Amino acid sequence: MATKLLFSDLWSDVCAVRERSPLVHSITNLVAINFNANVLLAAGASPVMAHAHEEVADMVGIAQALVLNIGTLDPYWVKSMQLALRAATGRGIPVVLDPVGAGATPYRNESIEQLLLTALPTVVRGNGSEIMSVAGAAVQTRGVDSSAGANDALDAAQALVQRTQGVVCVSGPVDHILAANRRWAQLSNGHAWMTRITGVGCSATALIGAFCAVQPDAWRATVAAMALLGVVGEVAAEKVMAAGGGVGSLQMALLDQLQLLDQRTFEQRLKLEVAQW
């Protein structure tokens, strides 16, 4: 039997982020740092971006979630992520991993494996080809862009869930969120223009961290975060297009709607299906 998930449950998680303002420690890529921080702030969370070896464990010590994003890798940052990951695991706070560009280079793949051998994340979020690569499937990537659709990655996502015993989110025109207890959510919100702004996918990962900080069910938290961003993207794109704007204006409109979105709009627009895999 499919797991029941009410739209009002997801909205209550949106409100919890706004009300509790969880501190999310992100070791993320240089391209997305500023936008990630602003997305978290607009949603109501508190961002901190710290990667110095001397302080990452201490920063994890005061955070409510850790987000690791491998977009701009070097050995120093990989070590920072390992130190933070060990500290987060020791504290029992949620960890969200974004394997940006997985499959693009051997070094990137080796770095992901180092992290997975250090400790298993609570949630892994990526596009279709990234998830397939992390799961060990043969796939070709184009840098950080997906060469495989979310639907193509479902078998790989299931295999990765079995390895991590956590949650795997495959992003695409339809987002798929799978959990180890076989819960499976599909979200069909969003807008194509969102793919033309750098850092939107990375910001989805950061939002998942914020939601995991306030909602102990990591699957529900991931669904809520992705639902929020998808609905916000739709509303923002419609407003920008009606005003004759483009993707530059959309970036600002996304932040506005993360702050201003109301429950009625969220529940009216949300396209969610829940089943078991």
C-alpha positions in Angstrom: 0.0 0.0 0.0 1.3 3.5 -0.9 2.4 5.7 1.9 0.0 8.6 2.5 1.5 12.1 2.4 -0.8 15.1 2.8 0.0 18.4 1.1 -0.6 20.0 4.5 2.1 17.9 6.0 4.6 19.2 3.5 3.5 22.8 4.1 4.0 22.3 7.8 7.6 21.5 7.0 7.9 24.7 5.0 6.6 26.6 8.0 9.0 24.8 10.3 12.0 26.0 8.2 10.6 29.5 8.3 9.9 29.5 12.0 13.0 27.6 13.3 15.6 28.9 10.9 17.9 25.9 11.1 21.7 26.4 10.6 22.8 24.6 7.5 26.6 24.1 7.1 27.4 23.8 3.4 30.7 22.8 1.9 29.6 23.7 -1.6 31.0 24.7 -5.0 32.4 28.1 -5.8 29.9 28.7 -8.6 26.9 28.3 -6.4 27.9 29.6 -2.9 26.2 33.0 -3.1 22.9 31.7 -4.6 22.8 28.8 -2.3 23.1 31.1 0.7 20.4 33.4 -0.6 18.0 30.5 -1.3 18.4 29.2 2.2 17.9 32.7 3.6 14.8 33.3 1.5 13.3 30.0 2.6 13.9 31.0 6.2 17.0 28.9 7.0 20.4 30.2 8.1 23.4 29.3 5.9 27.1 29.0 6.8 29.8 28.1 4.3 33.0 27.0 5.9 35.7 24.7 4.6 38.9 25.3 6.6 40.2 22.1 8.1 40.7 23.9 11.4 37.0 24.7 11.9 34.8 22.4 9.9 34.2 20.0 12.8 33.4 22.9 15.1 31.0 24.4 12.6 29.3 21.0 12.3 29.0 21.0 16.0 26.6 24.0 16.0 24.8 23.2 12.8 21.5 21.3 12.4 22.4 19.8 8.9 25.5 19.3 6.7 25.4 19.7 2.9 28.3 18.5 0.7 28.5 19.6 -2.9 31.5 18.4 -5.0 31.0 20.8 -7.9 34.4 22.5 -7.7 36.7 19.8 -6.3 40.3 19.9 -5.1 42.1 17.7 -2.5 41.8 20.3 0.2 38.0 20.5 -0.1 37.6 16.7 -0.2 39.5 16.5 3.1 37.2 19.3 4.5 34.2 17.2 3.5 35.6 14.1 5.1 36.3 15.9 8.3 32.8 17.5 8.4 31.2 14.2 7.4 32.8 12.4 10.3 31.7 15.1 12.7 28.2 15.1 11.4 27.9 11.3 11.6 29.2 11.5 15.2 26.6 14.0 16.1 23.8 12.2 14.3 22.8 15.2 12.2 21.5 14.8 8.6 24.0 14.9 5.7 23.0 15.7 2.1 25.4 14.8 -0.7 25.2 16.4 -4.2 27.6 14.4 -6.5 27.8 17.2 -9.1 29.3 15.9 -12.4 29.7 12.3 -11.2 31.0 10.2 -14.1 32.7 13.2 -15.8 36.3 12.4 -14.6 38.0 9.6 -12.7 39.1 12.0 -10.0 35.5 13.1 -9.4 34.4 9.5 -9.1 37.2 8.6 -6.7 36.3 11.6 -4.5 32.7 10.5 -4.3 33.8 7.0 -3.3 36.1 8.4 -0.7 33.1 10.3 0.9 30.9 7.2 0.7 33.5 5.1 2.4 34.0 7.8 5.1 30.3 7.7 6.1 27.0 7.2 4.3 24.9 10.3 3.7 21.2 10.7 4.8 20.2 11.9 1.3 21.9 11.9 -2.1 20.4 14.3 -4.7 21.5 14.5 -8.3 20.4 14.4 -11.9 19.9 11.2 -13.8 23.4 10.6 -15.0 25.0 11.6 -11.7 22.9 9.1 -9.8 23.6 6.4 -12.3 27.3 7.0 -12.1 27.3 7.0 -8.2 25.4 3.8 -8.3 28.0 2.2 -10.7 25.9 2.2 -13.9 27.6 2.9 -17.2 26.7 6.4 -18.3 28.2 9.3 -20.2 27.9 12.8 -18.7 28.3 16.3 -20.2 30.2 18.0 -17.4 27.6 18.8 -14.7 24.6 18.4 -17.2 22.7 15.1 -17.3 22.9 12.9 -20.3 20.3 10.6 -18.8 16.7 11.3 -17.8 15.4 10.8 -14.2 13.3 7.9 -15.4 16.3 6.2 -16.9 18.0 6.3 -13.5 15.4 4.6 -11.4 17.1 1.2 -11.2 20.4 3.0 -10.3 18.5 5.0 -7.6 17.1 1.9 -6.1 20.6 0.3 -6.0 22.0 3.4 -4.4 19.2 3.4 -1.8 20.1 -0.1 -0.9 23.8 0.9 -0.4 23.1 4.0 1.7 19.9 2.8 3.4 18.9 6.4 3.1 17.0 8.6 0.6 17.9 9.2 -3.1 16.5 12.1 -5.1 16.7 12.0 -8.9 16.1 15.5 -10.3 14.5 16.1 -13.7 11.3 17.2 -15.3 9.8 14.7 -12.9 11.7 14.4 -9.6 11.8 11.0 -8.0 12.4 10.6 -4.3 13.0 7.0 -3.1 13.5 5.7 0.5 14.9 2.4 1.9 11.4 1.4 3.1 10.4 1.5 -0.6 8.5 4.8 -0.4 8.5 6.6 -3.8 7.4 10.1 -4.5 7.1 11.8 -7.9 6.9 15.5 -8.3 6.0 17.2 -11.6 6.4 20.9 -10.8 9.1 23.3 -12.0 9.8 25.2 -15.2 12.4 24.6 -18.0 13.9 28.0 -17.3 15.2 26.8 -14.0 17.8 24.8 -15.8 19.2 28.0 -17.3 20.3 29.5 -14.0 23.5 28.2 -12.4 23.1 26.9 -8.9 19.4 26.0 -8.9 20.1 22.3 -8.6 22.7 22.9 -5.9 20.2 25.1 -4.1 17.7 22.2 -4.2 20.3 20.2 -2.3 20.8 23.0 0.2 17.1 23.2 0.8 16.9 19.5 1.4 19.5 20.0 4.2 17.3 22.7 5.7 14.2 20.5 5.6 16.0 17.5 7.0 17.1 19.7 9.9 13.5 20.3 11.0 11.8 17.1 9.8 13.3 13.8 11.1 11.7 11.7 8.3 14.4 12.4 5.6 12.1 11.1 2.8 9.3 13.5 3.7 11.8 16.3 4.2 13.3 15.7 0.7 9.8 15.6 -0.8 8.9 18.9 0.9 12.0 20.7 -0.2 11.7 19.6 -3.8 8.0 20.4 -3.8 8.6 23.9 -2.5 11.3 24.6 -5.1 9.2 23.2 -7.9 6.1 25.2 -7.1 8.2 28.3 -6.5 9.9 27.9 -9.9 6.5 27.7 -11.7 5.1 30.7 -10.0 8.3 32.8 -10.4 8.6 31.9 -14.1 5.0 32.8 -14.8 5.4 36.2 -13.1 8.6 36.9 -15.0 7.2 35.9 -18.4 4.1 38.0 -17.8 6.3 41.0 -17.2 8.5 40.3 -20.3 11.5 39.3 -18.3 14.0 36.5 -18.8 16.2 34.1 -16.7 18.0 37.0 -15.0 14.8 38.2 -13.6 13.8 34.7 -12.7 16.8 34.3 -10.4 15.5 37.2 -8.3 11.9 36.0 -8.6 12.8 32.6 -7.3 14.1 34.2 -4.1 11.0 36.4 -3.8 8.7 33.4 -4.1 10.7 31.3 -1.6 10.0 34.0 0.9 6.4 34.9 -0.1 4.8 31.7 -1.3 1.5 31.0 0.6 -0.1 27.7 1.6 -3.0 28.0 -0.8 -0.8 28.5 -3.8 1.5 25.6 -2.7 -1.4 23.2 -2.3 -3.2 24.2 -5.4 -0.2 23.8 -7.7 1.6 20.8 -6.2 1.7 17.8 -8.5 2.6 14.9 -6.3 2.2 11.1 -6.7 3.2 8.7 -3.9 3.6 4.9 -4.4 6.0 2.1 -3.5 8.9 0.9 -5.7 
